[in-house]
C-alpha cells in the first residue's frame, strides 16, 4: 500500500529556494527521492537522525531530505530539505 507524501510549509519553502540555486539534474534527483518515499518510506540507505526517535533522513547527493513516517495513517511528512552542512540546524 502506498503512503501519502506531504511537504511541511517550511520544507516547501526550502524546495522553492533550492530550485533557483541548484542544477536541474540535482533538483530532479531530490524530487525523485521524495516521490519514492510513497512506495517505500524506509529505503536502503535511510538512517534515523541522531538524537530524534521519529526523524529519518535520506541522501540525494550533497542534499538531505529529513522526514517523519506515520505508519498508522500511511503518511510521510517531509520536514526539512537542504544541504548536508545546513539541514540539521534548527531541527
PyMOL Python script that loads the backbone (N, CA, C, O; Angstrom):
from pymol import cmd

cmd.read_pdbstr("""\
ATOM      1  N   UNK A   1       0.835  -1.172   0.000  1.00  0.00           N
ATOM      2  CA  UNK A   1       0.000   0.000   0.000  1.00  0.00           C
ATOM      3  C   UNK A   1       0.892   1.253   0.000  1.00  0.00           C
ATOM      4  O   UNK A   1       1.886   1.305   0.725  1.00  0.00           O
ATOM      5  N   UNK A   2       0.547   2.230  -0.790  1.00  0.00           N
ATOM      6  CA  UNK A   2       1.369   3.437  -0.926  1.00  0.00           C
ATOM      7  C   UNK A   2       1.069   4.448   0.180  1.00  0.00           C
ATOM      8  O   UNK A   2      -0.070   4.603   0.620  1.00  0.00           O
ATOM      9  N   UNK A   3       2.104   5.110   0.600  1.00  0.00           N
ATOM     10  CA  UNK A   3       1.991   6.184   1.576  1.00  0.00           C
ATOM     11  C   UNK A   3       1.693   7.493   0.849  1.00  0.00           C
ATOM     12  O   UNK A   3       2.028   7.656  -0.325  1.00  0.00           O
ATOM     13  N   UNK A   4       1.069   8.406   1.551  1.00  0.00           N
ATOM     14  CA  UNK A   4       0.872   9.753   1.032  1.00  0.00           C
ATOM     15  C   UNK A   4       2.072  10.585   1.478  1.00  0.00           C
ATOM     16  O   UNK A   4       2.479  10.496   2.636  1.00  0.00           O
ATOM     17  N   UNK A   5       2.639  11.382   0.597  1.00  0.00           N
ATOM     18  CA  UNK A   5       3.797  12.213   0.924  1.00  0.00           C
ATOM     19  C   UNK A   5       3.363  13.672   0.924  1.00  0.00           C
ATOM     20  O   UNK A   5       2.793  14.161  -0.051  1.00  0.00           O
ATOM     21  N   UNK A   6       3.640  14.364   2.030  1.00  0.00           N
ATOM     22  CA  UNK A   6       3.320  15.784   2.145  1.00  0.00           C
ATOM     23  C   UNK A   6       4.575  16.546   2.521  1.00  0.00           C
ATOM     24  O   UNK A   6       5.469  16.010   3.176  1.00  0.00           O
ATOM     25  N   UNK A   7       4.635  17.791   2.104  1.00  0.00           N
ATOM     26  CA  UNK A   7       5.724  18.681   2.493  1.00  0.00           C
ATOM     27  C   UNK A   7       5.206  19.626   3.559  1.00  0.00           C
ATOM     28  O   UNK A   7       4.113  20.176   3.426  1.00  0.00           O
ATOM     29  N   UNK A   8       5.984  19.819   4.620  1.00  0.00           N
ATOM     30  CA  UNK A   8       5.622  20.842   5.592  1.00  0.00           C
ATOM     31  C   UNK A   8       5.754  22.197   4.907  1.00  0.00           C
ATOM     32  O   UNK A   8       6.378  22.301   3.851  1.00  0.00           O
ATOM     33  N   UNK A   9       5.179  23.222   5.494  1.00  0.00           N
ATOM     34  CA  UNK A   9       5.264  24.564   4.916  1.00  0.00           C
ATOM     35  C   UNK A   9       6.710  24.989   4.738  1.00  0.00           C
ATOM     36  O   UNK A   9       7.081  25.525   3.693  1.00  0.00           O
ATOM     37  N   UNK A  10       7.529  24.750   5.760  1.00  0.00           N
ATOM     38  CA  UNK A  10       8.938  25.164   5.674  1.00  0.00           C
ATOM     39  C   UNK A  10       9.703  24.342   4.637  1.00  0.00           C
ATOM     40  O   UNK A  10      10.574  24.878   3.952  1.00  0.00           O
ATOM     41  N   UNK A  11       9.395  23.057   4.512  1.00  0.00           N
ATOM     42  CA  UNK A  11      10.075  22.222   3.508  1.00  0.00           C
ATOM     43  C   UNK A  11       9.697  22.667   2.097  1.00  0.00           C
ATOM     44  O   UNK A  11      10.542  22.665   1.201  1.00  0.00           O
ATOM     45  N   UNK A  12       8.450  23.044   1.893  1.00  0.00           N
ATOM     46  CA  UNK A  12       8.024  23.552   0.593  1.00  0.00           C
ATOM     47  C   UNK A  12       8.748  24.837   0.234  1.00  0.00           C
ATOM     48  O   UNK A  12       9.151  25.038  -0.912  1.00  0.00           O
ATOM     49  N   UNK A  13       8.909  25.702   1.225  1.00  0.00           N
ATOM     50  CA  UNK A  13       9.637  26.957   1.024  1.00  0.00           C
ATOM     51  C   UNK A  13      11.097  26.676   0.667  1.00  0.00           C
ATOM     52  O   UNK A  13      11.647  27.296  -0.243  1.00  0.00           O
ATOM     53  N   UNK A  14      11.720  25.743   1.383  1.00  0.00           N
ATOM     54  CA  UNK A  14      13.116  25.380   1.121  1.00  0.00           C
ATOM     55  C   UNK A  14      13.276  24.790  -0.279  1.00  0.00           C
ATOM     56  O   UNK A  14      14.259  25.064  -0.967  1.00  0.00           O
ATOM     57  N   UNK A  15      12.308  23.985  -0.692  1.00  0.00           N
ATOM     58  CA  UNK A  15      12.358  23.371  -2.018  1.00  0.00           C
ATOM     59  C   UNK A  15      12.275  24.438  -3.117  1.00  0.00           C
ATOM     60  O   UNK A  15      12.995  24.361  -4.113  1.00  0.00           O
ATOM     61  N   UNK A  16      11.399  25.430  -2.934  1.00  0.00           N
ATOM     62  CA  UNK A  16      11.297  26.517  -3.914  1.00  0.00           C
ATOM     63  C   UNK A  16      12.599  27.310  -3.994  1.00  0.00           C
ATOM     64  O   UNK A  16      13.015  27.697  -5.086  1.00  0.00           O
ATOM     65  N   UNK A  17      13.243  27.558  -2.863  1.00  0.00           N
ATOM     66  CA  UNK A  17      14.525  28.273  -2.858  1.00  0.00           C
ATOM     67  C   UNK A  17      15.608  27.453  -3.560  1.00  0.00           C
ATOM     68  O   UNK A  17      16.426  27.999  -4.299  1.00  0.00           O
ATOM     69  N   UNK A  18      15.607  26.146  -3.324  1.00  0.00           N
ATOM     70  CA  UNK A  18      16.609  25.280  -3.951  1.00  0.00           C
ATOM     71  C   UNK A  18      16.484  25.275  -5.468  1.00  0.00           C
ATOM     72  O   UNK A  18      17.488  25.229  -6.180  1.00  0.00           O
ATOM     73  N   UNK A  19      15.250  25.323  -5.961  1.00  0.00           N
ATOM     74  CA  UNK A  19      15.036  25.314  -7.417  1.00  0.00           C
ATOM     75  C   UNK A  19      15.807  26.422  -8.106  1.00  0.00           C
ATOM     76  O   UNK A  19      16.280  26.252  -9.230  1.00  0.00           O
ATOM     77  N   UNK A  20      15.936  27.560  -7.431  1.00  0.00           N
ATOM     78  CA  UNK A  20      16.624  28.713  -8.016  1.00  0.00           C
ATOM     79  C   UNK A  20      18.142  28.585  -7.925  1.00  0.00           C
ATOM     80  O   UNK A  20      18.862  29.202  -8.710  1.00  0.00           O
ATOM     81  N   UNK A  21      18.634  27.789  -6.971  1.00  0.00           N
ATOM     82  CA  UNK A  21      20.064  27.757  -6.687  1.00  0.00           C
ATOM     83  C   UNK A  21      20.813  26.563  -7.244  1.00  0.00           C
ATOM     84  O   UNK A  21      22.018  26.662  -7.476  1.00  0.00           O
ATOM     85  N   UNK A  22      20.152  25.440  -7.468  1.00  0.00           N
ATOM     86  CA  UNK A  22      20.897  24.242  -7.864  1.00  0.00           C
ATOM     87  C   UNK A  22      20.553  23.818  -9.288  1.00  0.00           C
ATOM     88  O   UNK A  22      19.561  24.263  -9.865  1.00  0.00           O
ATOM     89  N   UNK A  23      21.382  22.960  -9.828  1.00  0.00           N
ATOM     90  CA  UNK A  23      21.214  22.485 -11.202  1.00  0.00           C
ATOM     91  C   UNK A  23      19.944  21.643 -11.329  1.00  0.00           C
ATOM     92  O   UNK A  23      19.548  20.956 -10.387  1.00  0.00           O
ATOM     93  N   UNK A  24      19.314  21.702 -12.496  1.00  0.00           N
ATOM     94  CA  UNK A  24      18.093  20.913 -12.706  1.00  0.00           C
ATOM     95  C   UNK A  24      18.291  19.415 -12.448  1.00  0.00           C
ATOM     96  O   UNK A  24      17.378  18.750 -11.960  1.00  0.00           O
ATOM     97  N   UNK A  25      19.459  18.887 -12.767  1.00  0.00           N
ATOM     98  CA  UNK A  25      19.724  17.460 -12.553  1.00  0.00           C
ATOM     99  C   UNK A  25      19.654  17.113 -11.061  1.00  0.00           C
ATOM    100  O   UNK A  25      19.088  16.086 -10.688  1.00  0.00           O
ATOM    101  N   UNK A  26      20.227  17.967 -10.214  1.00  0.00           N
ATOM    102  CA  UNK A  26      20.164  17.740  -8.767  1.00  0.00           C
ATOM    103  C   UNK A  26      18.735  17.879  -8.262  1.00  0.00           C
ATOM    104  O   UNK A  26      18.291  17.102  -7.417  1.00  0.00           O
ATOM    105  N   UNK A  27      18.019  18.864  -8.777  1.00  0.00           N
ATOM    106  CA  UNK A  27      16.637  19.082  -8.365  1.00  0.00           C
ATOM    107  C   UNK A  27      15.777  17.881  -8.739  1.00  0.00           C
ATOM    108  O   UNK A  27      14.904  17.475  -7.972  1.00  0.00           O
ATOM    109  N   UNK A  28      16.025  17.314  -9.915  1.00  0.00           N
ATOM    110  CA  UNK A  28      15.282  16.136 -10.352  1.00  0.00           C
ATOM    111  C   UNK A  28      15.542  14.962  -9.406  1.00  0.00           C
ATOM    112  O   UNK A  28      14.615  14.230  -9.059  1.00  0.00           O
ATOM    113  N   UNK A  29      16.796  14.782  -8.989  1.00  0.00           N
ATOM    114  CA  UNK A  29      17.141  13.709  -8.059  1.00  0.00           C
ATOM    115  C   UNK A  29      16.434  13.855  -6.725  1.00  0.00           C
ATOM    116  O   UNK A  29      15.957  12.872  -6.157  1.00  0.00           O
ATOM    117  N   UNK A  30      16.366  15.081  -6.226  1.00  0.00           N
ATOM    118  CA  UNK A  30      15.668  15.331  -4.960  1.00  0.00           C
ATOM    119  C   UNK A  30      14.183  15.013  -5.121  1.00  0.00           C
ATOM    120  O   UNK A  30      13.585  14.375  -4.255  1.00  0.00           O
ATOM    121  N   UNK A  31      13.594  15.453  -6.219  1.00  0.00           N
ATOM    122  CA  UNK A  31      12.177  15.168  -6.476  1.00  0.00           C
ATOM    123  C   UNK A  31      11.891  13.680  -6.579  1.00  0.00           C
ATOM    124  O   UNK A  31      10.874  13.200  -6.078  1.00  0.00           O
ATOM    125  N   UNK A  32      12.785  12.954  -7.227  1.00  0.00           N
ATOM    126  CA  UNK A  32      12.611  11.505  -7.356  1.00  0.00           C
ATOM    127  C   UNK A  32      12.708  10.812  -6.007  1.00  0.00           C
ATOM    128  O   UNK A  32      11.953   9.879  -5.733  1.00  0.00           O
ATOM    129  N   UNK A  33      13.633  11.261  -5.160  1.00  0.00           N
ATOM    130  CA  UNK A  33      13.780  10.657  -3.825  1.00  0.00           C
ATOM    131  C   UNK A  33      12.526  10.898  -2.989  1.00  0.00           C
ATOM    132  O   UNK A  33      12.068  10.005  -2.277  1.00  0.00           O
ATOM    133  N   UNK A  34      11.977  12.101  -3.076  1.00  0.00           N
ATOM    134  CA  UNK A  34      10.757  12.410  -2.324  1.00  0.00           C
ATOM    135  C   UNK A  34       9.603  11.552  -2.832  1.00  0.00           C
ATOM    136  O   UNK A  34       8.852  10.994  -2.033  1.00  0.00           O
ATOM    137  N   UNK A  35       9.454  11.441  -4.138  1.00  0.00           N
ATOM    138  CA  UNK A  35       8.375  10.625  -4.718  1.00  0.00           C
ATOM    139  C   UNK A  35       8.511   9.154  -4.342  1.00  0.00           C
ATOM    140  O   UNK A  35       7.511   8.477  -4.102  1.00  0.00           O
ATOM    141  N   UNK A  36       9.741   8.660  -4.290  1.00  0.00           N
ATOM    142  CA  UNK A  36       9.984   7.249  -3.965  1.00  0.00           C
ATOM    143  C   UNK A  36       9.581   6.913  -2.532  1.00  0.00           C
ATOM    144  O   UNK A  36       9.322   5.750  -2.221  1.00  0.00           O
ATOM    145  N   UNK A  37       9.527   7.910  -1.663  1.00  0.00           N
ATOM    146  CA  UNK A  37       9.127   7.662  -0.274  1.00  0.00           C
ATOM    147  C   UNK A  37       7.691   7.163  -0.181  1.00  0.00           C
ATOM    148  O   UNK A  37       7.328   6.524   0.806  1.00  0.00           O
ATOM    149  N   UNK A  38       6.870   7.441  -1.183  1.00  0.00           N
ATOM    150  CA  UNK A  38       5.486   6.973  -1.181  1.00  0.00           C
ATOM    151  C   UNK A  38       5.420   5.450  -1.254  1.00  0.00           C
ATOM    152  O   UNK A  38       4.553   4.835  -0.631  1.00  0.00           O
ATOM    153  N   UNK A  39       6.317   4.848  -1.999  1.00  0.00           N
ATOM    154  CA  UNK A  39       6.334   3.390  -2.133  1.00  0.00           C
ATOM    155  C   UNK A  39       7.090   2.706  -1.008  1.00  0.00           C
ATOM    156  O   UNK A  39       6.696   1.632  -0.553  1.00  0.00           O
ATOM    157  N   UNK A  40       8.170   3.319  -0.561  1.00  0.00           N
ATOM    158  CA  UNK A  40       8.992   2.728   0.493  1.00  0.00           C
ATOM    159  C   UNK A  40       9.564   3.846   1.361  1.00  0.00           C
ATOM    160  O   UNK A  40      10.584   4.438   1.009  1.00  0.00           O
ATOM    161  N   UNK A  41       8.920   4.143   2.492  1.00  0.00           N
ATOM    162  CA  UNK A  41       9.381   5.252   3.322  1.00  0.00           C
ATOM    163  C   UNK A  41      10.696   4.982   4.065  1.00  0.00           C
ATOM    164  O   UNK A  41      11.291   5.897   4.634  1.00  0.00           O
ATOM    165  N   UNK A  42      11.134   3.748   4.055  1.00  0.00           N
ATOM    166  CA  UNK A  42      12.414   3.417   4.698  1.00  0.00           C
ATOM    167  C   UNK A  42      13.283   2.613   3.726  1.00  0.00           C
ATOM    168  O   UNK A  42      13.531   1.427   3.942  1.00  0.00           O
ATOM    169  N   UNK A  43      13.744   3.270   2.650  1.00  0.00           N
ATOM    170  CA  UNK A  43      14.536   2.559   1.637  1.00  0.00           C
ATOM    171  C   UNK A  43      15.923   2.207   2.152  1.00  0.00           C
ATOM    172  O   UNK A  43      16.342   2.680   3.208  1.00  0.00           O
ATOM    173  N   UNK A  44      16.629   1.373   1.398  1.00  0.00           N
ATOM    174  CA  UNK A  44      18.003   1.026   1.733  1.00  0.00           C
ATOM    175  C   UNK A  44      18.827   2.305   1.804  1.00  0.00           C
ATOM    176  O   UNK A  44      18.727   3.162   0.926  1.00  0.00           O
ATOM    177  N   UNK A  45      19.632   2.431   2.837  1.00  0.00           N
ATOM    178  CA  UNK A  45      20.487   3.604   2.991  1.00  0.00           C
ATOM    179  C   UNK A  45      19.883   4.709   3.834  1.00  0.00           C
ATOM    180  O   UNK A  45      20.563   5.683   4.158  1.00  0.00           O
ATOM    181  N   UNK A  46      18.611   4.571   4.195  1.00  0.00           N
ATOM    182  CA  UNK A  46      17.986   5.585   5.043  1.00  0.00           C
ATOM    183  C   UNK A  46      18.510   5.429   6.465  1.00  0.00           C
ATOM    184  O   UNK A  46      18.802   4.315   6.902  1.00  0.00           O
ATOM    185  N   UNK A  47      18.630   6.528   7.182  1.00  0.00           N
ATOM    186  CA  UNK A  47      19.093   6.472   8.567  1.00  0.00           C
ATOM    187  C   UNK A  47      18.226   7.363   9.433  1.00  0.00           C
ATOM    188  O   UNK A  47      17.664   8.355   8.970  1.00  0.00           O
ATOM    189  N   UNK A  48      18.128   6.987  10.705  1.00  0.00           N
ATOM    190  CA  UNK A  48      17.456   7.860  11.662  1.00  0.00           C
ATOM    191  C   UNK A  48      18.352   9.049  11.941  1.00  0.00           C
ATOM    192  O   UNK A  48      19.578   8.929  11.935  1.00  0.00           O
ATOM    193  N   UNK A  49      17.740  10.196  12.187  1.00  0.00           N
ATOM    194  CA  UNK A  49      18.507  11.384  12.552  1.00  0.00           C
ATOM    195  C   UNK A  49      18.917  11.212  14.008  1.00  0.00           C
ATOM    196  O   UNK A  49      18.077  10.965  14.873  1.00  0.00           O
ATOM    197  N   UNK A  50      20.202  11.342  14.270  1.00  0.00           N
ATOM    198  CA  UNK A  50      20.745  11.138  15.608  1.00  0.00           C
ATOM    199  C   UNK A  50      20.100  12.103  16.599  1.00  0.00           C
ATOM    200  O   UNK A  50      20.035  13.309  16.362  1.00  0.00           O
ATOM    201  N   UNK A  51      19.627  11.551  17.709  1.00  0.00           N
ATOM    202  CA  UNK A  51      19.016  12.360  18.753  1.00  0.00           C
ATOM    203  C   UNK A  51      17.508  12.511  18.625  1.00  0.00           C
ATOM    204  O   UNK A  51      16.879  13.140  19.476  1.00  0.00           O
ATOM    205  N   UNK A  52      16.918  11.945  17.580  1.00  0.00           N
ATOM    206  CA  UNK A  52      15.473  12.030  17.356  1.00  0.00           C
ATOM    207  C   UNK A  52      14.928  10.629  17.107  1.00  0.00           C
ATOM    208  O   UNK A  52      15.494   9.862  16.328  1.00  0.00           O
ATOM    209  N   UNK A  53      13.827  10.304  17.772  1.00  0.00           N
ATOM    210  CA  UNK A  53      13.231   8.977  17.595  1.00  0.00           C
ATOM    211  C   UNK A  53      12.375   8.880  16.342  1.00  0.00           C
ATOM    212  O   UNK A  53      12.224   7.799  15.772  1.00  0.00           O
ATOM    213  N   UNK A  54      11.816  10.002  15.912  1.00  0.00           N
ATOM    214  CA  UNK A  54      10.829   9.952  14.836  1.00  0.00           C
ATOM    215  C   UNK A  54      11.278  10.596  13.526  1.00  0.00           C
ATOM    216  O   UNK A  54      10.470  10.721  12.605  1.00  0.00           O
ATOM    217  N   UNK A  55      12.536  11.007  13.417  1.00  0.00           N
ATOM    218  CA  UNK A  55      13.017  11.641  12.189  1.00  0.00           C
ATOM    219  C   UNK A  55      13.956  10.721  11.421  1.00  0.00           C
ATOM    220  O   UNK A  55      14.833  10.080  12.000  1.00  0.00           O
ATOM    221  N   UNK A  56      13.756  10.670  10.122  1.00  0.00           N
ATOM    222  CA  UNK A  56      14.579   9.879   9.219  1.00  0.00           C
ATOM    223  C   UNK A  56      15.209  10.818   8.209  1.00  0.00           C
ATOM    224  O   UNK A  56      14.713  11.921   7.979  1.00  0.00           O
ATOM    225  N   UNK A  57      16.313  10.375   7.604  1.00  0.00           N
ATOM    226  CA  UNK A  57      16.924  11.184   6.554  1.00  0.00           C
ATOM    227  C   UNK A  57      17.372  10.290   5.420  1.00  0.00           C
ATOM    228  O   UNK A  57      17.840   9.170   5.624  1.00  0.00           O
ATOM    229  N   UNK A  58      17.215  10.818   4.222  1.00  0.00           N
ATOM    230  CA  UNK A  58      17.661  10.122   3.028  1.00  0.00           C
ATOM    231  C   UNK A  58      18.547  11.094   2.250  1.00  0.00           C
ATOM    232  O   UNK A  58      18.295  12.299   2.224  1.00  0.00           O
ATOM    233  N   UNK A  59      19.580  10.552   1.622  1.00  0.00           N
ATOM    234  CA  UNK A  59      20.548  11.372   0.892  1.00  0.00           C
ATOM    235  C   UNK A  59      20.164  11.499  -0.574  1.00  0.00           C
ATOM    236  O   UNK A  59      19.599  10.587  -1.177  1.00  0.00           O
ATOM    237  N   UNK A  60      20.488  12.653  -1.120  1.00  0.00           N
ATOM    238  CA  UNK A  60      20.403  12.877  -2.562  1.00  0.00           C
ATOM    239  C   UNK A  60      21.594  13.758  -2.909  1.00  0.00           C
ATOM    240  O   UNK A  60      21.494  14.985  -2.912  1.00  0.00           O
ATOM    241  N   UNK A  61      22.715  13.122  -3.200  1.00  0.00           N
ATOM    242  CA  UNK A  61      23.959  13.865  -3.427  1.00  0.00           C
ATOM    243  C   UNK A  61      24.403  14.535  -2.140  1.00  0.00           C
ATOM    244  O   UNK A  61      24.504  13.883  -1.101  1.00  0.00           O
ATOM    245  N   UNK A  62      24.668  15.830  -2.200  1.00  0.00           N
ATOM    246  CA  UNK A  62      25.064  16.587  -1.008  1.00  0.00           C
ATOM    247  C   UNK A  62      23.863  17.120  -0.240  1.00  0.00           C
ATOM    248  O   UNK A  62      24.029  17.858   0.731  1.00  0.00           O
ATOM    249  N   UNK A  63      22.670  16.759  -0.658  1.00  0.00           N
ATOM    250  CA  UNK A  63      21.456  17.261  -0.025  1.00  0.00           C
ATOM    251  C   UNK A  63      20.790  16.162   0.791  1.00  0.00           C
ATOM    252  O   UNK A  63      20.937  14.974   0.503  1.00  0.00           O
ATOM    253  N   UNK A  64      20.056  16.584   1.816  1.00  0.00           N
ATOM    254  CA  UNK A  64      19.373  15.655   2.702  1.00  0.00           C
ATOM    255  C   UNK A  64      17.891  15.995   2.750  1.00  0.00           C
ATOM    256  O   UNK A  64      17.496  17.160   2.715  1.00  0.00           O
ATOM    257  N   UNK A  65      17.091  14.952   2.831  1.00  0.00           N
ATOM    258  CA  UNK A  65      15.652  15.091   2.977  1.00  0.00           C
ATOM    259  C   UNK A  65      15.316  14.486   4.337  1.00  0.00           C
ATOM    260  O   UNK A  65      15.502  13.288   4.548  1.00  0.00           O
ATOM    261  N   UNK A  66      14.826  15.302   5.248  1.00  0.00           N
ATOM    262  CA  UNK A  66      14.503  14.860   6.607  1.00  0.00           C
ATOM    263  C   UNK A  66      12.982  14.749   6.700  1.00  0.00           C
ATOM    264  O   UNK A  66      12.257  15.658   6.295  1.00  0.00           O
ATOM    265  N   UNK A  67      12.508  13.624   7.239  1.00  0.00           N
ATOM    266  CA  UNK A  67      11.067  13.386   7.241  1.00  0.00           C
ATOM    267  C   UNK A  67      10.641  12.507   8.409  1.00  0.00           C
ATOM    268  O   UNK A  67      11.466  11.872   9.068  1.00  0.00           O
ATOM    269  N   UNK A  68       9.332  12.486   8.648  1.00  0.00           N
ATOM    270  CA  UNK A  68       8.732  11.598   9.639  1.00  0.00           C
ATOM    271  C   UNK A  68       7.826  10.615   8.897  1.00  0.00           C
ATOM    272  O   UNK A  68       7.354  10.891   7.794  1.00  0.00           O
ATOM    273  N   UNK A  69       7.597   9.471   9.524  1.00  0.00           N
ATOM    274  CA  UNK A  69       6.711   8.458   8.947  1.00  0.00           C
ATOM    275  C   UNK A  69       5.626   8.153   9.972  1.00  0.00           C
ATOM    276  O   UNK A  69       5.913   7.833  11.125  1.00  0.00           O
ATOM    277  N   UNK A  70       4.379   8.256   9.533  1.00  0.00           N
ATOM    278  CA  UNK A  70       3.245   7.899  10.381  1.00  0.00           C
ATOM    279  C   UNK A  70       2.607   6.653   9.769  1.00  0.00           C
ATOM    280  O   UNK A  70       1.763   6.741   8.877  1.00  0.00           O
ATOM    281  N   UNK A  71       3.034   5.487  10.271  1.00  0.00           N
ATOM    282  CA  UNK A  71       2.593   4.218   9.690  1.00  0.00           C
ATOM    283  C   UNK A  71       1.100   3.963   9.870  1.00  0.00           C
ATOM    284  O   UNK A  71       0.475   3.338   9.013  1.00  0.00           O
ATOM    285  N   UNK A  72       0.523   4.437  10.967  1.00  0.00           N
ATOM    286  CA  UNK A  72      -0.886   4.164  11.229  1.00  0.00           C
ATOM    287  C   UNK A  72      -1.818   4.837  10.220  1.00  0.00           C
ATOM    288  O   UNK A  72      -2.920   4.344   9.978  1.00  0.00           O
ATOM    289  N   UNK A  73      -1.390   5.955   9.631  1.00  0.00           N
ATOM    290  CA  UNK A  73      -2.220   6.642   8.633  1.00  0.00           C
ATOM    291  C   UNK A  73      -1.556   6.671   7.251  1.00  0.00           C
ATOM    292  O   UNK A  73      -2.022   7.373   6.354  1.00  0.00           O
ATOM    293  N   UNK A  74      -0.466   5.905   7.081  1.00  0.00           N
ATOM    294  CA  UNK A  74       0.268   5.810   5.811  1.00  0.00           C
ATOM    295  C   UNK A  74       0.635   7.196   5.272  1.00  0.00           C
ATOM    296  O   UNK A  74       0.275   7.566   4.154  1.00  0.00           O
ATOM    297  N   UNK A  75       1.364   7.949   6.102  1.00  0.00           N
ATOM    298  CA  UNK A  75       1.728   9.318   5.756  1.00  0.00           C
ATOM    299  C   UNK A  75       3.213   9.557   5.986  1.00  0.00           C
ATOM    300  O   UNK A  75       3.757   9.175   7.022  1.00  0.00           O
ATOM    301  N   UNK A  76       3.865  10.189   5.016  1.00  0.00           N
ATOM    302  CA  UNK A  76       5.251  10.641   5.136  1.00  0.00           C
ATOM    303  C   UNK A  76       5.208  12.162   5.061  1.00  0.00           C
ATOM    304  O   UNK A  76       4.670  12.723   4.106  1.00  0.00           O
ATOM    305  N   UNK A  77       5.772  12.830   6.066  1.00  0.00           N
ATOM    306  CA  UNK A  77       5.813  14.291   6.073  1.00  0.00           C
ATOM    307  C   UNK A  77       7.268  14.733   5.986  1.00  0.00           C
ATOM    308  O   UNK A  77       8.057  14.484   6.898  1.00  0.00           O
ATOM    309  N   UNK A  78       7.617  15.389   4.885  1.00  0.00           N
ATOM    310  CA  UNK A  78       8.963  15.932   4.710  1.00  0.00           C
ATOM    311  C   UNK A  78       9.022  17.223   5.513  1.00  0.00           C
ATOM    312  O   UNK A  78       8.264  18.158   5.256  1.00  0.00           O
ATOM    313  N   UNK A  79       9.936  17.270   6.500  1.00  0.00           N
ATOM    314  CA  UNK A  79      10.002  18.436   7.377  1.00  0.00           C
ATOM    315  C   UNK A  79      11.127  19.393   7.026  1.00  0.00           C
ATOM    316  O   UNK A  79      11.061  20.575   7.364  1.00  0.00           O
ATOM    317  N   UNK A  80      12.161  18.897   6.351  1.00  0.00           N
ATOM    318  CA  UNK A  80      13.278  19.774   6.010  1.00  0.00           C
ATOM    319  C   UNK A  80      14.040  19.211   4.819  1.00  0.00           C
ATOM    320  O   UNK A  80      14.208  17.998   4.690  1.00  0.00           O
ATOM    321  N   UNK A  81      14.501  20.112   3.949  1.00  0.00           N
ATOM    322  CA  UNK A  81      15.312  19.753   2.788  1.00  0.00           C
ATOM    323  C   UNK A  81      16.438  20.765   2.723  1.00  0.00           C
ATOM    324  O   UNK A  81      16.201  21.971   2.796  1.00  0.00           O
ATOM    325  N   UNK A  82      17.664  20.279   2.584  1.00  0.00           N
ATOM    326  CA  UNK A  82      18.761  21.234   2.482  1.00  0.00           C
ATOM    327  C   UNK A  82      20.103  20.572   2.295  1.00  0.00           C
ATOM    328  O   UNK A  82      20.219  19.347   2.265  1.00  0.00           O
ATOM    329  N   UNK A  83      21.122  21.414   2.167  1.00  0.00           N
ATOM    330  CA  UNK A  83      22.494  20.940   2.017  1.00  0.00           C
ATOM    331  C   UNK A  83      22.911  20.230   3.297  1.00  0.00           C
ATOM    332  O   UNK A  83      22.464  20.590   4.386  1.00  0.00           O
ATOM    333  N   UNK A  84      23.752  19.240   3.168  1.00  0.00           N
ATOM    334  CA  UNK A  84      24.138  18.401   4.312  1.00  0.00           C
ATOM    335  C   UNK A  84      24.753  19.184   5.459  1.00  0.00           C
ATOM    336  O   UNK A  84      24.609  18.774   6.611  1.00  0.00           O
ATOM    337  N   UNK A  85      25.428  20.288   5.195  1.00  0.00           N
ATOM    338  CA  UNK A  85      26.051  21.034   6.292  1.00  0.00           C
ATOM    339  C   UNK A  85      25.070  21.962   7.000  1.00  0.00           C
ATOM    340  O   UNK A  85      25.374  22.474   8.077  1.00  0.00           O
ATOM    341  N   UNK A  86      23.884  22.187   6.403  1.00  0.00           N
ATOM    342  CA  UNK A  86      22.926  23.126   6.980  1.00  0.00           C
ATOM    343  C   UNK A  86      21.627  22.490   7.455  1.00  0.00           C
ATOM    344  O   UNK A  86      20.943  23.057   8.307  1.00  0.00           O
ATOM    345  N   UNK A  87      21.281  21.346   6.929  1.00  0.00           N
ATOM    346  CA  UNK A  87      19.936  20.811   7.115  1.00  0.00           C
ATOM    347  C   UNK A  87      19.617  20.445   8.569  1.00  0.00           C
ATOM    348  O   UNK A  87      18.452  20.480   8.965  1.00  0.00           O
ATOM    349  N   UNK A  88      20.612  20.101   9.356  1.00  0.00           N
ATOM    350  CA  UNK A  88      20.338  19.644  10.721  1.00  0.00           C
ATOM    351  C   UNK A  88      20.234  20.791  11.721  1.00  0.00           C
ATOM    352  O   UNK A  88      19.835  20.580  12.867  1.00  0.00           O
ATOM    353  N   UNK A  89      20.588  21.994  11.299  1.00  0.00           N
ATOM    354  CA  UNK A  89      20.476  23.158  12.193  1.00  0.00           C
ATOM    355  C   UNK A  89      19.011  23.492  12.414  1.00  0.00           C
ATOM    356  O   UNK A  89      18.225  23.559  11.470  1.00  0.00           O
ATOM    357  N   UNK A  90      18.664  23.696  13.651  1.00  0.00           N
ATOM    358  CA  UNK A  90      17.314  24.127  13.983  1.00  0.00           C
ATOM    359  C   UNK A  90      16.245  23.059  13.894  1.00  0.00           C
ATOM    360  O   UNK A  90      15.064  23.385  13.776  1.00  0.00           O
ATOM    361  N   UNK A  91      16.623  21.798  13.946  1.00  0.00           N
ATOM    362  CA  UNK A  91      15.609  20.733  13.913  1.00  0.00           C
ATOM    363  C   UNK A  91      14.835  20.682  15.196  1.00  0.00           C
ATOM    364  O   UNK A  91      13.941  19.849  15.345  1.00  0.00           O
TER     365      UNK A  91
END
""", "prot")
cmd.dss("prot")
cmd.show_as("cartoon", "prot")
cmd.util.cbc("prot")
cmd.orient("prot")
